[in-house]
């Protein structure tokens, strides 16, 4: 082997070392992305399943062990994802309330402003929603528990409640903003209270009447009161 051939071979071998190092760095990056993606997917699964469990059992009815079990995991990995139980509950509440807001937006598609509001109320105060808290709005199940819970959980609920109010305000374009927010807030309060009571008394005629009264009351907030007209009568002197 002459000098040129030896120099070329050394250069080639050096390039091979560089290529191998680049390849290892690429594999390491792929592995790290996989680990992070898997961690994120696991985190999201824990939050989603916790939201279903909390809506069914209440915020005080499930321990960390119970919440992790809902996602098919042991509690050993809990602190790889959350700083505390309150942190998980806060995320689960936010997830559940976002689901409700997204459902409202889908119900509103293709309808007039009046039809959108009425359709939303009818869907919320339905037998389906009353009988399926696991898949329903978080407020009827969790609001009372959260009132006694940590500030982080209360903040999570308050923040998402504002978003829910905003979603209803968008369905009332003909109202001044202040009036629209008052109507939206009152409608949500009426609907949540109606679901709470209708569940509390058990399925039956009273429960159905509560839902019906809630629909009429919440829907009536958007109906303009009609002016009563009186016919003036003239008294003619005889």
HUGIQUI-V116254 format. One record per residue. N is the residue number from 0. RES is the residue in one small letter. BURIAL is + if it has 9 or more other C-alpha atoms within 8 Angstrom, else -. Layout:
BEGIN
n->{N	N}
res->{RES	RES}
burial->{BURIAL	BURIAL}
END
This chain:
BEGIN
n->{0	1	2	3	4	5	6	7	8	9	10	11	12	13	14	15	16	17	18	19	20	21	22	23	24	25	26	27	28	29	30	31	32	33	34	35	36	37	38	39	40	41	42	43	44	45	46	47	48	49	50	51	52	53	54	55	56	57	58	59	60	61	62	63	64	65	66	67	68	69	70	71	72	73	74	75	76	77	78	79	80	81	82	83	84	85	86	87	88	89	90	91	92	93	94	95	96	97	98	99	100	101	102	103	104	105	106	107	108	109	110	111	112	113	114	115	116	117	118	119	120	121	122	123	124	125	126	127	128	129	130	131	132	133	134	135	136	137	138	139	140	141	142	143	144	145	146	147	148	149	150	151	152	153	154	155	156	157	158	159	160	161	162	163	164	165	166	167	168	169	170	171	172	173	174	175	176	177	178	179	180	181	182	183	184	185	186	187	188	189	190	191	192	193	194	195	196	197	198	199	200	201	202	203	204	205	206	207	208	209	210	211	212	213	214	215	216	217	218	219	220	221	222	223	224	225	226	227	228	229	230	231	232	233	234	235	236	237}
res->{x	x	x	x	x	x	x	x	x	x	x	x	x	x	x	x	x	x	x	x	x	x	x	x	x	x	x	x	x	x	x	x	x	x	x	x	x	x	x	x	x	x	x	x	x	x	x	x	x	x	x	x	x	x	x	x	x	x	x	x	x	x	x	x	x	x	x	x	x	x	x	x	x	x	x	x	x	x	x	x	x	x	x	x	x	x	x	x	x	x	x	x	x	x	x	x	x	x	x	x	x	x	x	x	x	x	x	x	x	x	x	x	x	x	x	x	x	x	x	x	x	x	x	x	x	x	x	x	x	x	x	x	x	x	x	x	x	x	x	x	x	x	x	x	x	x	x	x	x	x	x	x	x	x	x	x	x	x	x	x	x	x	x	x	x	x	x	x	x	x	x	x	x	x	x	x	x	x	x	x	x	x	x	x	x	x	x	x	x	x	x	x	x	x	x	x	x	x	x	x	x	x	x	x	x	x	x	x	x	x	x	x	x	x	x	x	x	x	x	x	x	x	x	x	x	x	x	x	x	x	x	x	x	x	x	x	x	x}
burial->{-	-	-	-	-	+	-	-	-	-	-	-	-	-	-	-	-	-	-	-	-	-	-	-	-	-	-	-	-	-	-	-	-	-	-	-	-	-	-	-	-	-	+	-	+	+	+	+	+	+	+	+	+	+	+	+	+	+	+	-	-	+	-	+	+	-	+	+	+	+	+	-	-	+	+	-	-	+	-	-	-	+	-	-	-	+	+	+	+	+	+	+	+	+	+	+	+	+	+	+	+	-	-	+	+	-	+	+	-	-	-	-	+	+	+	+	+	+	+	+	+	+	-	-	+	+	-	-	+	+	-	-	+	+	-	+	+	+	-	+	+	+	+	-	+	+	-	-	-	-	-	+	+	+	-	+	+	-	-	+	+	-	+	+	+	+	+	+	+	-	+	+	-	-	-	-	-	-	-	+	+	-	+	+	+	+	+	+	-	+	+	+	+	+	+	+	+	+	+	-	+	-	+	-	-	+	+	+	-	+	+	+	-	+	+	-	+	+	+	-	-	-	-	-	-	-	-	-	-	-	-	-	-	-	-	-	-	-}
END
